[in-house]
Amino acid sequence: EVTAPCLLEVNKECEKSPIPKIEDYVRAQNTLVEIYNADDLDLDKTQIGITGSPTMVYKAFRPEFQKDSKEISENCSKQVLDLILKG
């Protein structure tokens, strides 16, 4: 649980998911997935999707990001400690 606003970063290394058991794979292949649309759910199409969205975009832009970086190759422990202490 987190309190909004929050930022969550996931590294590529976290993508590794466990290999499913063969019986779970077979069960998933034999499972019927039901798909519903607006008509099936008797929804007013003016209240859903793009038509029903109250969002209006007046201006869009791509922000410019600047990253400060420093390459550390020698005496790493001391340099990292110095960077942390500088804040």
C-alpha positions, 0 to 999 in steps of 0.5 A: 500500500502507498499513499498518493502521490507516489513514484514506483520504478521497476528495473528490467531485472524485475520482469522475470516472472516464474515459469508456470506449472504445466497443469496451470498452463493447460488449465489456462489454455482450456479456460473460456474467457468471456468478453463483454461489450457496451451492448452486453452490459446495456450501457449508454454509449454516450457515457463511456469511451471517448464520447463519454470522457469529460477530459479535454486536452488543450495543450500537450507538450513533451517536457525536457529532462535533465539528468545529472550523472557522475561516473565513478570508476576508482575509489568507489566507496569513498566517492559514493559516500561523499555524494550521499553526504553532500545530498 
